[in-house]
Each structure stands twice: as C-alpha cells, then as structure tokens.
Amino acid sequence: MDSANAAGRLGELAPELRAALLAWGQAHGRHQIPWKLTPTGAPASPGEQLDPYPIWVAEVMLQQTQVQVVLPYWRRWMAAFPSVEALAAAGEHDVLMLWQGLGYYSRARRLHQGARQLLGQPFPRDLEGWLVLPGIGRSTAGSILSSAFDLPFAILDGNVKRVLARLTRSPRPPARVLAGFWQLSELVLDPRRPREFNQALMDLGSSLCTPRHPSCGTCPWQGSCAAYAAGDPAHYPVKDASKPLPFQVIGVGVVLNAAGQVLIDQRLNEGLLGGMWEFPGGKQESGEAIEATIRRELVEELAIEVAVGEELISLEHAYSHKRLRFVVHLCRWLSGEPQPLASQQVRWVDPQDLGAYPFPAANAKIIAALLERLQPGERVPSA
Ligand code: SF4
C-alpha cells in the first residue's frame, strides 16, 4: 500500500484503532514503569503532569536499549543525580561511571550537556524546545512531551515503525519514507489521551507485534492489519539488502611498568565511546603481525617503546556498524614518557584501581582477565 493510500485508510480507521488499542493497553499494557508514575507511585491520570527529568533520562537510555535493561541503570542514575541541577553539577567522570555498561556513551555526555543547557529554565512544552538539546530527536522529544505533559505528540521508535509497517503493509523500508511514517503515527495518535495511547502503542510493538513471531491472534489491531490479512506480517518492515559488517582486528597492549602499574588512556570526546577509558592499541594493518601492530600503535599513540609479551585474551565485539576482534597482549614498558598523542590523557594506575574508571564493555573483559592473570604477590606478569 503506498503512503497516500495508507494514510487515507488509517485516517478512516483511526477512531476504531484508538479505542481498540486503549482498551488493550488498559488490560495488558505496562502500568508500573517507574518514570511514568506520580510521586505517590500511582499511574498518572489523563492530563496530569509528571516530572519531565526522570522521563528524559529514561528516554535517552531507551534509545538503544530495552526497558528491562534500562531499569537498574535508571534507578542508580536517579539516586545519584535526582534533578537537572544535580546532573548539571556532576563531573563527567561520575556521569560516565553511571552509564558504564549501557553503551553508546555519547548519549551520557549529551544528557549531561543538555542538563547544563537547560539549567534554570522551565522544561520545554514544544518540540523545538527539546530538539535544540543535544542527543534529542523527534521521537524522543515526542515521547517526553506526551509522557510528561500528556500532550499530543507522535512517536516513531523501532517498535512503532514495525507496527505501522505491518498495519499498512508498507512496501518500502521505514527509513526511506520517514515523513510518511510520521504522518501515520500522527494520524492514529489519540489527541485526547496521547500519553496512554503512545504507551500502549510501544507495548503492542514490544509484546505482541514482535520482530519474528508476532502474536496476531491476541492483537487488538488484527481486524485492521493489512499484513495479517495477507498472511505475511513477518515480512514487514521491508528492509534494504544488508551489507556484511566490516571486520577489523585491533591489537591492544596491556602495558605494565616495573611498579606493577598498568597504562590506560582516555578517548577523545568524539564518537561512540568518547570520554571512556581504554587500554591503548589500534587497527592491524594488512600483512602485519599482531605484536608489530601493538608496538607500532603504542609508538604512534603514546610515544613509548614496549616489549610485547604473551597474549592475555582475545575477544570479539559487534557494534551496529562494525565487528571487531581485540587481540590483547601483555607488554612491558621499556622507555618513553607516555604522551596523549591520540587521547585526552594517559595514566598509570594500579590494576586493583581500574574499577574506578569508566571502560567500554569489551575492556571490562580485559580487566577481568588481567586481574585473574595477576598472581597473588606477583605484580608484574612476565611479558
Ligand atoms: S495483527 Fe499481527 S502484524 Fe498486525 S499489528 Fe497486530 S501483531 Fe502486528
């Protein structure tokens, strides 16, 4: 069904779709998500305002992560930074420590910047006011506005795109016809109960209209769903042919000095893992032995010479846009004062103190392997 036909059909069906979804949401939706409760712990009544700050934090955490994973992080975050003022006053190190494990760390830094930007101002009640904050897109802004103020703003996260793609049997990938999908989300939104409607729509996408095996038998929209009628819901949303993810090998040096301290560096603030700490290393070049990669990278990034010793651990990690294999070797520092030539700063730390620094998930496994490798009483493994 093309966009114009889909919009026309959904426009006609909207009253019926809203009523069915709201009834289903009341019976089967999630009503105890903590950032959507009033201070007394009750679900918000229609039109009742909630504190936007906890919702904002949750929405940013949810951009790449599911509710069940986010919950413990959100609770720790709210205990540490219960208000915009507390977050704005926090240091970046503490902010990254609390985000550690959630991934996509630029989200934490942007949330932090956003709190500083918003400090002393009322929370915006329109899209533009949220979209000027770093890291906030239209769907996140719509979700905050509808959740906090019960205002009629549509959302379009992955779950909603999937449901709408099936409902209309859209022949094109949502990313290629985004304006059309926004129009559909706005058309079905219930302007009188936007908070409840958006929540039910997200719940439908995450519990019934799941990617592989949608539970159409119990779906409130079954009677209007074009993909169900055609018997092929799992074919939607249509995807572009996917290219294989690029694969790279990264040589990593766990460099120890004579005092048993290990060398770590803090990444520049740009990019996915900006501001996180890590063990130094870099990409293996074609035809290069991994030991040579590590020696070369440590000269280029830190201006130090090392003796590359035995392999400590090798592990793979998949990001959304690439797959990496980290080959990690123990190294003995030989010469050169470490310089942050490709990072913000470098530091020698006691291995037992590594837990005080925010590291990406892959590095956490390296730390565990190092601590296991260090024998009691032995400070420098033979490298
Ligand atoms: S009928 Fe099936 S495919 Fe259609 S919206 Fe419901 S769960 Fe999704």
Boltz pocket constraint, residues with backbone or C-beta under 6 A from the ligand:
constraints:
  - pocket:
      binder: B
      contacts: [[A, 163], [A, 166], [A, 167], [A, 208], [A, 209], [A, 210], [A, 214], [A, 215], [A, 216], [A, 219], [A, 220], [A, 221], [A, 222], [A, 225], [A, 226], [A, 227], [A, 228], [A, 233]]
      max_distance: 6.0
